[in-house]
């Protein structure tokens, strides 16, 4: 218990010393207040027990982005029931753990597509690496989230200037 309190203090110190306007931060409204989460660093301000549960789950999801993590595993590793985990995610982030995980995997896939060489990598390779095996659904979610199809991101990855073809 003492160890987890030390971890909370570390997160709170980080929150005081870092600007929430930094592009690596995402803000989520919660009952008139703002929760700040750092993408890929798994940071959540801890001032409520549910925040700590979500922070633990977010850390686990980020550590295993390319692996399938079930709700049962996630709740077991976070030390709470599935119902409590779902409620905590909705309270803190405004979405379910599954929706959060999908969004994070989409962002990771986008970064991988941007970094990939179009001649040697395919969208299928990257999609399946991040656990998207239904490629039509992946493309649809990707388009809805980022406003372009994954293949466009891949083929424009080598472009140096806006509008320049790869």
C-alpha positions as CSV (number, residue, x, y, z in Angstrom):
1,X,0.0,0.0,0.0
2,X,2.8,2.4,0.9
3,X,4.4,1.7,-2.5
4,X,1.3,2.6,-4.4
5,X,1.1,5.9,-2.5
6,X,4.7,6.7,-3.5
7,X,3.7,6.0,-7.1
8,X,0.7,8.4,-6.7
9,X,3.0,11.1,-5.4
10,X,5.3,10.7,-8.4
11,X,2.3,11.2,-10.8
12,X,1.1,14.2,-8.8
13,X,4.6,15.8,-8.8
14,X,4.8,15.2,-12.6
15,X,1.5,16.9,-13.0
16,X,2.6,20.0,-11.1
17,X,5.8,20.3,-13.1
18,X,4.5,19.7,-16.6
19,X,2.2,21.9,-18.6
20,X,-1.1,20.3,-19.6
21,X,-0.9,22.3,-22.8
22,X,2.0,20.2,-24.0
23,X,0.9,18.3,-27.2
24,X,1.6,15.0,-25.5
25,X,-1.2,15.6,-23.1
26,X,-4.9,14.9,-23.7
27,X,-7.6,16.5,-21.6
28,X,-10.8,14.7,-20.7
29,X,-13.7,16.7,-19.0
30,X,-15.1,15.1,-15.9
31,X,-18.0,16.7,-14.0
32,X,-16.8,20.2,-14.6
33,X,-13.2,19.4,-14.0
34,X,-10.4,18.4,-16.4
35,X,-8.5,15.1,-16.2
36,X,-5.1,15.1,-17.9
37,X,-3.7,12.0,-19.5
38,X,-0.3,11.8,-21.2
39,X,-0.5,9.7,-24.4
40,X,1.9,6.7,-24.4
41,X,3.3,7.8,-21.0
42,X,0.2,6.5,-19.2
43,X,-0.1,9.5,-16.8
44,X,-3.3,10.3,-15.0
45,X,-3.6,12.8,-12.2
46,X,-4.4,10.8,-9.1
47,X,-6.8,12.5,-6.7
48,X,-9.5,9.8,-6.5
49,X,-9.3,6.0,-6.1
50,X,-10.8,5.5,-9.5
51,X,-8.0,7.5,-11.1
52,X,-5.5,5.1,-9.6
53,X,-7.4,2.1,-11.0
54,X,-7.5,3.7,-14.5
55,X,-3.8,4.7,-14.3
56,X,-2.8,1.1,-13.5
57,X,-5.0,-0.2,-16.4
58,X,-3.7,2.4,-18.8
59,X,-0.1,1.5,-18.0
60,X,-0.9,-2.2,-18.6
61,X,-2.6,-1.4,-21.9
62,X,0.4,0.7,-23.1
63,X,2.9,-2.0,-22.1
64,X,0.9,-4.5,-24.2
65,X,-0.3,-2.4,-27.1
66,X,0.4,-5.0,-29.7
67,X,-1.0,-7.9,-27.6
68,X,-4.6,-8.8,-27.1
69,X,-5.7,-7.9,-23.6
70,X,-9.1,-9.1,-22.5
71,X,-11.3,-7.2,-20.0
72,X,-11.0,-10.1,-17.6
73,X,-7.2,-10.0,-17.7
74,X,-7.1,-6.2,-17.5
75,X,-9.4,-6.1,-14.5
76,X,-7.5,-8.9,-12.8
77,X,-4.2,-7.1,-13.3
78,X,-5.7,-3.8,-12.1
79,X,-7.0,-5.5,-9.0
80,X,-10.7,-4.7,-9.5
81,X,-13.8,-6.3,-11.0
82,X,-14.7,-5.8,-14.6
83,X,-17.7,-3.7,-13.6
84,X,-15.6,-1.4,-11.4
85,X,-13.0,-1.1,-14.2
86,X,-15.6,-0.1,-16.8
87,X,-17.2,2.4,-14.4
88,X,-13.8,3.9,-13.5
89,X,-12.9,4.3,-17.2
90,X,-16.3,6.0,-17.9
91,X,-15.9,8.2,-14.9
92,X,-12.3,9.3,-15.6
93,X,-12.0,9.1,-19.4
94,X,-15.6,9.1,-20.6
95,X,-15.2,5.8,-22.5
96,X,-14.8,2.1,-22.0
97,X,-11.5,0.4,-21.6
98,X,-12.0,-1.4,-24.9
99,X,-12.7,1.9,-26.7
100,X,-9.6,3.4,-25.1
101,X,-7.5,0.4,-26.1
102,X,-8.7,0.6,-29.7
103,X,-8.0,4.3,-29.9
104,X,-4.5,3.8,-28.5
105,X,-3.8,0.9,-30.9
106,X,-5.1,3.1,-33.8
107,X,-2.6,5.9,-32.8
108,X,0.2,3.4,-32.6
109,X,-0.7,2.0,-36.0
110,X,-0.8,5.5,-37.5
111,X,2.7,6.2,-36.1
112,X,4.0,2.9,-37.5
113,X,2.4,3.8,-40.9
114,X,4.1,7.2,-40.9
115,X,7.5,5.7,-40.0
116,X,7.2,2.8,-42.5
117,X,8.7,2.5,-46.0
118,X,5.9,2.1,-48.5
119,X,7.9,-0.3,-50.6
120,X,8.7,-2.8,-47.9
121,X,5.7,-2.5,-45.5
122,X,2.0,-3.1,-46.0
123,X,-1.0,-1.7,-44.2
124,X,-1.9,-5.4,-43.4
125,X,1.4,-5.9,-41.7
126,X,1.0,-2.9,-39.4
127,X,-2.7,-3.5,-38.8
128,X,-2.2,-7.1,-37.7
129,X,0.9,-6.1,-35.6
130,X,-1.5,-3.9,-33.5
131,X,-4.2,-6.5,-33.2
132,X,-6.5,-5.5,-36.1
133,X,-7.4,-8.6,-37.9
134,X,-10.6,-7.4,-39.6
135,X,-8.9,-5.1,-42.1
136,X,-12.2,-3.5,-43.4
137,X,-13.1,-2.5,-39.8
138,X,-9.6,-1.3,-39.2
139,X,-9.7,0.9,-42.3
140,X,-13.1,2.2,-41.4
141,X,-12.1,3.1,-37.8
142,X,-8.9,4.6,-39.1
143,X,-10.7,6.8,-41.6
144,X,-13.2,7.9,-39.0
145,X,-10.5,8.8,-36.6
146,X,-7.9,10.4,-38.8
147,X,-9.8,11.5,-41.9
148,X,-7.8,9.4,-44.4
149,X,-7.4,5.8,-45.3
150,X,-4.4,3.9,-43.9
151,X,-2.8,3.4,-47.3
152,X,-2.7,7.1,-47.9
153,X,-0.8,7.6,-44.6
154,X,1.6,4.9,-45.6
155,X,2.2,6.2,-49.1
156,X,2.7,9.8,-47.9
157,X,5.0,8.7,-45.1
158,X,8.1,9.6,-47.2
159,X,6.8,13.0,-48.2
160,X,8.9,15.9,-46.8
161,X,6.5,18.8,-47.6
162,X,2.7,19.0,-47.4
163,X,1.3,17.9,-50.8
164,X,4.6,16.3,-51.9
165,X,4.1,12.7,-53.1
166,X,6.3,10.0,-51.5
